[in-house]
């Protein structure tokens, strides 16, 4: 069953990285900003202290960031990557050919590692869903916007 496009799909490694980031932000980073706020408050009237105001805003942004990361973890589907040789899965780098002959090489990744500028496409994206489970020589289609693309799987990098 293919994941929904808006579903968050992560690997065990991505889950661990998110947990470590949350721990860092919720402890070390929070304590660092809190110490700076305390120091800024020592300068007197906080109502006219721009540094204090800026640091309080940083703390608020940190809280939002931590909350977003926790929600991502809470709502994510953790998948185990089964390395079946010759079958496309998360973390595989593949080359496809479009109907017009254009070729593209990209990596299929979990949702939190997606970065189109680095040619890392989420397994939950239209093209990710189109290639997961396929093998070299298979054809697949996906829709992006109002266009339908037909692709052929040319290779899976080892």
N, C-alpha and C positions, 0 to 999 in steps of 0.2 A: 504494500500500500504506500503510495507516494505521500510525502508530507504536504500539508497545506502551505501555500506560498507565504502566509504570514506566521506560520509556526516557527518557533525557535528550535533549531536542531543543533545540538552541541555534542562533541565527543567527550570521553572521560578526561582527556588532557585539557580541553577547553574548560570543563567544569572545575578541574583543579586550579587552573590559572585564574578563573573568576573568584573562586574561594580565597585564593592567596591575595588577590587584589583587594577584595573586601576586607580581609583581615588587616592588610597594610593600611588602607584608608581609615578603617574604623579604630585603629590603635595609633600607630606611629604618626600618621598624617594629622589625625584629630588632635593628638597631644601637642604636636608642633604648632598648629594654629592656635590652640587654646593658650599655650605659653606666650605666643605673640600677642594675643588679645589681652592677657593679663598685664603684659609689659606696657602695651599701648594705653591701658586704663590707668596706669600709674602717672601718666602725663597730665592728669587733671580731669576737668569737665569733659565727659565722653560725648556730650551733645554737640560739641564743637571740634571733636577730634576725628579728622578724616581717616587717619590710619586705623583707628578703632572701628569706624563704620565699614571700611573696606575689608578688614579682617573678619568682622561679623558676617559680611556678605560672602566671603570665602568659605566660612564655616557652613552657611546655609547652602551654598553650591555643593560643598562636600557631602552634606546630608542628602541632597537630591541625587548625587552621583551614587552614593552607597545604596540608597533606596532603589534606584534604577537597576543596579547590578543585582541586588537581592531579588527583585522582581523577575529579572531575566533568568536567574537560577531557578526560581520557584516555578516559572512557566515553561521552562525549557524541557525538551525531550532529549534525554541523554541516550546516545546510540553507541553501541559497540561496533568498532570498525572491524569487519571481517575481511581479512586480506585474502580473498580468493583470486588467485592469479588469473588474469584475463577478464575479470569482471570489474567494471567501474564502481568505485565506492568513494566515500569521503577520504580526502587527502591525496587522491590520485591526480596526476597531471596528465591531461589528455590533449590530443589534437583532433579537431573535427574539420570537415569540409562542408561548406554551404553549397546550395544548388548553383550559385553563380561561380563556383570554383574557388572562392576565397577560403583560406584556411585560417584557423585560429587555435592557439594553444593556451590552455588555462588550467587552473587547479580547482577541483571541487572541494569545498571546505564546509565546516559547520557554520551555522548562522553568525556566531560572534567573531569569526575570523574573516568574514567576507570583506573584500576590498576590490571593487572593480578596477581601480587604477593599477592595482598589482596583478590583475588577471586572476583574482581569487573569487569564485562565484559560489554562493551558498547552495547547499544541496536542496534547499527549499525554494530556490529561485526557479523561474520557468526553465532555463537551460539546465540547471542542476537536476531538476526532476526528470528532464528529458533524457539525461545520460546515465543516471544512477541505475546500476543493474545491467547495463548494456555491455557489449563486447566489441572488439575490433570487427569492422565490417557491417555492424548493425546500422540501421537507419532509424531516425527518430524525428519528431516534430515538436515544436514548442511555439507558444504565442507570446509576443512582446508588444505591448501596445495593441495596435489593430493589425499587426502583421503576423503571419504564420511563417516560421522558418523550418526548412527541412535540412537536416544535417546527417552526415555519415561519420561514424567513428573511425578515424584513421589509425590512431595509436594510443596506447596507454604506457606512460613512462614507468620504468621500474624504480 
